Amino acid sequence: MVVSLNHQLPAPGMYAEVTAANAWDTWREHSRKVWYPGFYRPLTHLAGAVRGDSIELEAEADFATERMVFTELCPVRRKASPGGMRTCGGWRRTMSGSRPPLASGRSLIEDGEPALILVNGVPAVSAM
């Protein structure tokens, strides 16, 4: 399981076809379909090394998709969030009616029982 603070803004129209009906499959397959080596590669190889797996370059996206979960503490990008907020606490205070991001992560940890949790970046470590 990889926990980051939040995601980057997508290219215009990149997720235009994501609906409630297909969201689970979209995000479950995201790392395979939108492979960004600068982000995924180091985390994938670290997870593989901890598990004792050697991952060939052509198998990285499959490993990341089938053996890892990528999640964010804040489901909105900081610079794009309402009022220019910079913290998860600010997001939780202004986005009413949404499931708190930490509750989602807690469920992934308690129910999924990951073998390894990587916290990606200083802001994510601070927020945790």
C-alpha positions in Angstrom: 0.0 0.0 0.0 1.4 3.4 -1.0 -0.1 6.5 0.7 0.6 9.9 -0.9 -0.8 13.3 0.2 -2.7 13.8 -3.0 -2.6 13.4 -6.8 -1.7 15.7 -9.6 -4.1 17.4 -11.8 -4.9 15.2 -14.8 -4.7 16.4 -18.4 -8.0 18.0 -19.6 -10.5 15.3 -20.4 -8.3 12.4 -19.1 -11.0 11.1 -16.7 -14.1 12.4 -18.6 -15.5 8.9 -18.9 -15.2 7.9 -15.3 -18.6 7.3 -13.8 -19.9 5.8 -10.6 -20.5 2.5 -12.4 -16.9 2.2 -13.7 -14.9 4.0 -11.1 -13.7 0.9 -9.2 -12.3 -0.7 -12.3 -10.8 2.6 -13.5 -8.8 3.2 -10.4 -8.0 -0.5 -9.9 -6.4 -0.6 -13.3 -5.0 3.0 -13.2 -1.4 2.2 -12.6 -1.3 -0.3 -15.5 -3.0 2.0 -18.0 -1.4 5.3 -16.9 2.1 4.1 -16.1 4.3 7.0 -14.9 7.8 5.6 -14.3 9.0 8.6 -12.3 6.4 8.0 -9.7 5.5 4.3 -9.8 8.9 2.7 -10.6 10.8 3.5 -7.3 7.9 2.5 -5.2 7.2 -0.6 -7.2 10.8 -1.8 -7.0 11.0 -1.0 -3.2 7.9 -3.0 -2.6 9.3 -5.8 -4.8 12.6 -5.8 -2.9 10.8 -6.0 0.5 8.8 -9.0 -0.8 11.9 -10.6 -2.3 10.7 -10.2 -5.9 12.8 -9.1 -8.8 10.7 -7.1 -11.2 11.6 -6.8 -14.8 10.9 -3.4 -16.4 8.2 -4.8 -18.7 6.4 -6.3 -15.6 6.4 -3.1 -13.5 2.9 -2.0 -14.3 1.5 -5.4 -13.8 3.2 -5.8 -10.4 2.0 -2.3 -9.3 -1.6 -3.1 -10.4 -1.8 -6.6 -9.1 0.2 -6.5 -5.9 0.0 -2.8 -4.7 -2.7 -0.2 -3.8 -2.0 3.5 -4.4 -4.1 5.9 -2.3 -4.1 9.5 -1.3 -4.8 11.2 2.1 -6.5 14.1 0.4 -8.5 13.2 -2.7 -8.2 16.8 -4.1 -5.0 18.4 -5.3 -3.8 21.1 -2.8 -3.3 23.9 -5.3 -6.7 23.1 -6.9 -8.6 22.8 -3.6 -11.2 25.3 -2.4 -9.6 28.5 -1.1 -6.1 27.3 -1.9 -6.0 25.1 1.1 -2.7 23.3 1.8 -3.7 20.7 4.4 -5.9 17.7 4.8 -7.5 19.3 7.8 -8.5 22.3 5.6 -10.0 19.9 3.1 -12.0 18.0 5.7 -13.4 21.3 7.2 -14.7 22.6 3.9 -15.8 19.5 1.9 -19.0 18.5 3.7 -20.7 15.2 2.9 -17.6 13.4 1.7 -16.0 10.4 3.4 -13.0 11.5 5.4 -9.9 10.4 3.5 -8.2 9.0 6.5 -11.2 6.7 7.1 -10.8 5.2 3.7 -7.1 4.6 4.3 -7.8 3.1 7.7 -10.2 0.6 6.1 -7.6 -0.4 3.5 -5.2 -1.0 6.4 -7.5 -2.9 8.7 -9.4 -4.9 6.1 -6.6 -5.4 3.6 -3.9 -6.1 6.0 -1.1 -4.9 3.7 2.4 -6.4 4.2 4.0 -3.0 3.7 2.8 0.6 3.9 4.9 3.2 2.1 4.2 6.8 3.0 5.2 8.9 0.0 6.7 12.3 0.8 7.3 14.6 3.7 3.8 16.2 3.5 2.1 12.8 3.6 4.3 11.8 6.6 3.3 15.0 8.4 -0.4 14.5 7.7 -0.3 10.9 8.9 
